[in-house]
Amino acid sequence: MAQKQQTANSEPEPVIKITHLSKSFGNIEALLNVSLEIYAGEILAIVGDNGAGKSTLSKLLSGALTPDNGQIMVGDKSYSSMTPGKAISLGISTVYQDLALVDCRDVVSNIFLGREPVYAGFLVDKRRMQKEAAQVLQDLQINIPSLHTPVGLLSGGQRQGVAVARAVFQGGKVIIFDEPTAAMGLQESAKVIKLLLKLREGGLAVVVISHNLHQVFKISDRICVMRHGQVAAICETKYSSPKEIVGLIMGAAAGV
């Protein structure tokens, strides 16, 4: 497994520690008493059937939803809820399946969306934007032919790269991906997988929500299996098998 941040007594320190997190929508318990730790320098895959609670968990972490109960500890500080602004300020970024890009705007504009630098009090510093956008893309080894291309004209893998560059540029230490290769071909998926591995190598905590078990076993260090809004199991990938994970997803391992 990728090396985790160590304390003086050699115990790994989680970047995020989730404790007893719950969320209901009326009579529907979408998330029930979920506890989970997320570490730097690893890829944690979250898997489960539709309605298992995967997306609800990611939205609680990103501040899109407010939990009913539980705590989210980031570093040494504990929070009962997040807002999108708070999550970003704490280094939690989410790359949603729709990527939340503005198709008619170029690559540079999308990386800086809502965070454009200014000078003289009100003038947008386009030269700085160009330079810093080029640098973050180079650091992540994301190849975009022209930074002035509208993102709507880019391939799926390139668009994913722009969304990741924006998350990293915002100061993301934990980056959550919701089905990062959905509807992509093999070549585009391979590029995205390479990017996820690059983020892990850079020491970031990467969380991948996915239905693609083949891909999960290819890239992840740990697998969190969710079922009916609860954590059914957390497995080290190298000691697990697809058959075991499918059994946990279906409830066979629990005799359900």
C-alpha positions in Angstrom: 0.0 0.0 0.0 1.1 3.5 -0.6 2.9 5.0 2.4 0.6 6.9 4.8 1.6 10.0 6.8 3.3 8.8 10.0 3.3 10.2 13.5 6.2 10.0 16.0 5.0 6.6 17.2 4.7 5.3 13.6 0.9 5.2 13.7 -0.7 6.5 10.4 -2.6 9.7 10.7 -5.8 10.0 8.6 -6.3 13.2 6.6 -10.0 12.8 7.2 -11.7 10.8 9.9 -15.4 10.3 9.6 -17.3 9.2 12.7 -20.9 8.0 13.0 -22.1 10.0 10.0 -25.8 9.7 9.3 -28.2 11.3 6.8 -31.9 10.7 6.2 -34.4 12.0 3.6 -37.7 11.7 5.3 -38.2 8.1 6.3 -35.3 7.0 4.0 -32.0 6.4 5.8 -29.4 7.2 3.1 -26.5 7.0 5.4 -26.4 5.3 8.8 -23.6 5.5 11.4 -20.8 5.5 8.9 -17.2 5.7 10.2 -14.2 5.8 7.8 -10.7 7.0 7.6 -9.0 8.5 4.5 -5.2 8.6 4.3 -2.7 10.6 2.2 -0.9 8.8 -0.5 -3.5 6.2 -1.1 -6.5 5.5 -3.4 -9.6 4.5 -1.5 -12.3 3.0 -3.6 -15.9 3.2 -2.4 -18.2 0.6 -4.1 -21.7 -0.6 -3.6 -25.0 -1.0 -5.5 -27.2 1.9 -6.4 -28.7 3.5 -3.3 -25.9 2.1 -1.1 -25.0 5.6 0.2 -21.8 6.3 -1.9 -22.9 9.6 -3.4 -24.5 10.8 -0.2 -21.3 10.3 1.6 -19.3 12.3 -1.0 -21.9 15.1 -0.8 -21.6 15.3 3.0 -17.8 15.6 2.6 -18.0 18.2 -0.1 -20.7 20.3 1.8 -23.4 19.7 -0.8 -25.5 18.1 2.0 -25.6 18.5 5.8 -25.4 15.4 8.0 -28.0 14.7 10.7 -25.4 13.3 13.1 -21.7 12.5 13.2 -18.4 14.3 12.9 -15.9 14.9 10.1 -12.4 15.4 11.5 -9.9 17.1 9.1 -6.4 17.1 10.7 -6.9 17.9 14.3 -10.2 19.8 14.0 -13.7 18.3 14.1 -16.7 19.5 12.2 -20.4 18.6 12.5 -21.0 19.7 8.9 -19.4 21.2 5.8 -20.2 23.9 3.3 -18.7 23.9 -0.2 -16.5 26.8 0.6 -15.4 25.3 3.9 -14.6 21.9 2.3 -12.5 23.6 -0.4 -10.7 25.7 2.2 -9.8 22.5 4.1 -8.5 20.9 1.0 -11.4 18.7 0.1 -12.3 18.8 -3.6 -14.8 16.8 -5.5 -14.8 16.0 -9.2 -18.4 15.1 -10.0 -19.4 12.8 -12.9 -20.6 15.8 -14.9 -17.3 17.6 -14.1 -19.1 21.0 -13.5 -17.2 22.6 -16.3 -18.4 25.6 -18.4 -18.2 24.2 -22.0 -18.2 27.6 -23.7 -15.2 28.9 -21.7 -11.5 27.9 -22.3 -9.2 25.7 -20.2 -7.6 28.6 -18.3 -11.0 30.1 -17.3 -12.3 26.7 -16.1 -9.3 26.1 -13.9 -9.7 29.5 -12.2 -13.5 29.5 -12.2 -14.7 31.8 -9.4 -11.1 32.4 -8.2 -9.7 34.7 -10.8 -6.7 36.8 -9.6 -7.0 40.6 -10.1 -4.7 43.5 -10.0 -5.3 47.3 -9.6 -8.3 46.2 -7.5 -10.5 45.0 -10.3 -8.6 43.9 -13.5 -8.4 40.2 -14.1 -4.8 39.1 -14.3 -5.0 37.0 -17.5 -1.2 36.7 -17.8 -0.9 35.2 -14.4 -3.8 32.8 -15.0 -2.2 31.6 -18.2 1.1 31.0 -16.5 -0.3 29.2 -13.4 -2.7 27.1 -15.5 0.1 25.9 -17.7 2.2 25.1 -14.6 -0.5 23.0 -12.9 -1.2 21.1 -16.1 2.5 20.4 -16.6 2.9 19.3 -13.0 0.1 16.8 -13.4 1.3 15.7 -16.9 -2.0 16.6 -18.4 -1.6 17.2 -22.2 -4.0 19.9 -23.5 -3.2 21.1 -27.1 -4.2 24.7 -26.4 -5.2 26.4 -23.1 -7.5 28.7 -25.1 -9.6 25.8 -26.4 -13.3 25.8 -25.1 -13.5 22.7 -22.9 -16.7 21.6 -24.7 -14.4 20.7 -27.6 -12.0 18.5 -25.6 -12.1 14.8 -25.2 -13.5 13.1 -22.2 -10.1 12.4 -20.7 -8.9 16.0 -21.3 -12.0 17.4 -19.7 -11.4 15.1 -16.7 -7.9 16.5 -16.6 -9.1 20.1 -16.5 -11.5 19.3 -13.6 -8.6 17.6 -11.7 -6.3 20.5 -12.4 -8.9 22.9 -11.0 -9.3 20.7 -7.9 -5.5 20.6 -7.3 -5.1 24.3 -8.0 -7.8 25.1 -5.4 -5.4 23.4 -2.9 -7.0 20.0 -2.8 -5.4 17.5 -0.5 -8.3 15.0 -0.7 -9.8 14.6 -4.1 -13.1 12.7 -4.5 -14.0 11.3 -7.9 -17.5 10.2 -8.7 -17.3 7.5 -11.5 -14.2 9.2 -13.1 -14.2 7.0 -16.3 -18.0 6.6 -16.9 -18.9 6.5 -20.6 -15.2 6.7 -21.6 -13.4 4.4 -24.1 -10.4 2.3 -23.2 -7.8 4.9 -24.3 -9.4 7.8 -22.4 -10.0 5.6 -19.3 -6.3 4.7 -19.4 -5.3 8.4 -19.3 -7.6 9.1 -16.4 -6.2 6.1 -14.5 -2.7 7.3 -15.1 -3.7 10.7 -13.7 -5.3 9.1 -10.5 -2.0 7.2 -9.9 -0.1 10.4 -10.4 -2.1 12.1 -7.7 -1.5 9.3 -5.3 2.3 9.4 -6.1 2.1 13.1 -5.3 0.9 12.3 -1.8 -2.7 13.3 -2.2 -5.6 11.3 -0.7 -7.7 10.0 -3.6 -11.3 8.7 -3.2 -12.9 7.0 -6.1 -16.6 6.1 -6.3 -16.9 3.4 -8.9 -19.0 0.5 -10.2 -16.0 -0.8 -12.3 -14.5 -3.5 -10.1 -11.8 -4.3 -12.7 -10.6 -0.7 -12.5 -11.0 -0.6 -8.7 -8.6 -3.6 -8.3 -6.2 -2.1 -10.7 -5.7 1.2 -8.9 -6.9 1.1 -5.3 -5.1 0.4 -2.0 -8.3 -0.1 0.0 -11.9 -0.8 -0.8 -14.8 0.4 1.2 -18.0 -1.6 0.5 -21.2 0.1 1.3 -24.6 -1.5 1.6 -27.9 0.0 2.6 -26.3 3.2 3.8 -23.7 1.4 6.0 -20.1 0.3 5.7 -20.3 -3.4 5.1 -16.5 -3.9 5.1 -13.2 -2.1 4.5 -10.7 -4.4 2.7 -7.1 -4.1 1.6 -7.2 -4.5 -2.2 -4.2 -6.8 -2.4 -5.8 -9.3 0.1 -9.2 -9.2 -1.6 -10.8 -10.6 -4.7 -13.6 -9.4 -7.0 -15.7 -12.4 -5.9 -15.4 -11.4 -2.3 -16.3 -7.7 -3.0 -19.3 -8.7 -5.1 -20.4 -11.0 -2.2 -20.2 -8.1 0.2 -22.0 -5.7 -2.1 -24.8 -8.3 -2.6 -24.9 -9.1 1.1 -24.0 -12.8 0.6 -21.0 -12.5 2.9 -23.3 -11.3 5.7 -25.9 -14.0 5.0 -28.5 -11.4 3.9 
